[in-house]
Amino acid sequence: MDEMKIGSKFMKTLVAKLVKRTVKKKAGYDVDIQLNEFTATITDGTAHVHLSVDAELNKDELTKILSAIGL
């Protein structure tokens, strides 16, 4: 069993910035992201990923996301 945990504030901030940049580039949504916890466990070739994330966005961005998924 392999396990990876990202717990330091520096690494969580770095990953959150990378995710924010990727979401903006690929989907066009401007979302502030705070990564609280990230754990990945690999057992017998199956990966289990646990994320605790907070996101902050304005109402227009939320409306865009909801209409894109059909809600």
VMD Tcl script that draws the C-alpha trace (Angstrom):
set ca {
  {0.00 0.00 0.00}
  {1.36 3.38 -1.02}
  {0.12 6.55 0.62}
  {0.69 10.24 -0.11}
  {-0.45 13.05 2.18}
  {-0.05 16.74 1.51}
  {-0.16 18.45 4.86}
  {2.22 21.41 4.85}
  {0.72 24.84 4.28}
  {3.29 25.56 1.54}
  {2.40 22.43 -0.46}
  {-1.36 22.90 -0.01}
  {-1.07 26.50 -1.23}
  {1.07 25.45 -4.19}
  {-1.35 22.70 -5.25}
  {-4.34 25.06 -4.82}
  {-2.68 27.64 -7.08}
  {-1.97 24.99 -9.72}
  {-5.59 23.80 -9.59}
  {-6.92 27.37 -9.81}
  {-4.73 28.07 -12.85}
  {-5.79 24.82 -14.53}
  {-9.51 25.43 -13.90}
  {-9.19 28.96 -15.30}
  {-7.25 27.77 -18.37}
  {-9.33 24.69 -19.23}
  {-12.84 25.69 -18.11}
  {-12.70 29.48 -17.99}
  {-13.98 29.74 -14.39}
  {-12.35 32.18 -11.96}
  {-12.46 30.34 -8.63}
  {-10.36 30.90 -5.50}
  {-9.43 27.50 -4.11}
  {-8.17 26.53 -0.66}
  {-6.94 22.96 -0.27}
  {-7.53 21.79 3.30}
  {-6.49 18.16 2.99}
  {-5.24 15.83 0.26}
  {-4.64 12.12 0.75}
  {-4.06 9.49 -1.93}
  {-3.81 5.79 -1.12}
  {-2.98 3.09 -3.67}
  {-3.84 -0.49 -2.78}
  {-3.54 -3.36 -5.27}
  {-3.61 -1.00 -8.26}
  {-6.67 0.93 -7.09}
  {-6.31 4.55 -6.04}
  {-8.45 6.20 -3.39}
  {-8.22 9.99 -3.26}
  {-9.65 12.14 -0.47}
  {-9.89 15.91 -0.92}
  {-11.13 18.61 1.43}
  {-11.45 21.80 -0.58}
  {-13.04 25.21 -0.09}
  {-13.82 27.31 -3.15}
  {-14.92 30.91 -3.34}
  {-16.45 32.43 -6.46}
  {-18.86 35.16 -7.37}
  {-22.50 34.55 -8.22}
  {-21.97 34.93 -11.98}
  {-19.29 32.22 -12.00}
  {-21.55 29.89 -9.99}
  {-24.43 30.52 -12.40}
  {-22.12 29.72 -15.34}
  {-21.00 26.45 -13.74}
  {-24.54 25.37 -12.86}
  {-25.88 26.13 -16.32}
  {-22.95 24.24 -17.90}
  {-23.96 21.08 -16.02}
  {-27.65 21.56 -16.74}
  {-28.96 22.86 -13.43}
}
mol new
graphics top color blue
foreach p $ca { graphics top sphere $p radius 0.5 }
foreach p [lrange $ca 0 end-1] q [lrange $ca 1 end] { graphics top cylinder $p $q radius 0.2 }
display resetview
